[in-house]
Amino acid sequence: MLILGDVLAVVASLFGICLSAWATLLAFSLLFPDRATKAADSIHGSPVKMGLLGTGITALLFVGGILLLQQPLPLVKLVGWMLLLANLSLAAMGCSGLATIMAGRVQKHEPNLSAYAALMRGAALVVVPGILPFFGWFLIAPAVLLVGVGAGTKALRVIHSPVAA
């Protein structure tokens, strides 16, 4: 038997998750604008490649984190949690690039919009479709997260270019 309180708890949880993810994308986009731009450029270049890269990295970090969480030593469990949180951090960095792409597209349709307002709407457009039942849960959200992990990894990669003399 489903009680109204259970329904409200689920709705409030979904709202809280969306609000947290939206704020995280805004924070990453505003705190690390160069990295968000690099992530956006890598998504523009080849989104499928970013998705495949994200799938591989997520598989490694997720399996490693789960295996370490099953160990009895607290320090090893801590390392497992760190691997899982590193995966989510990479996803946030890459998805901030996706929010930047969406902000640019929103601003094309509404030129009078400020860059910050466009970024707020772009981040919402990245987060909210993931709560659509079934299609969003099992297709959109995983695809966005995997592309985000790949783009976040690419954005954090430090490439040293030779200094021109």
CORNORRA-V791368 format. One record per helix or strand of 2 or more residues. SS is the DSSP state (H for helix, E for strand). FROM is the first residue (numbers start at 1). TO is the last residue. If there is no record, write none. Layout:
SS_FROM_TO, SS_FROM_TO
This chain:
H_4_31, H_33_45, H_47_69, H_74_109, H_115_131, H_135_156
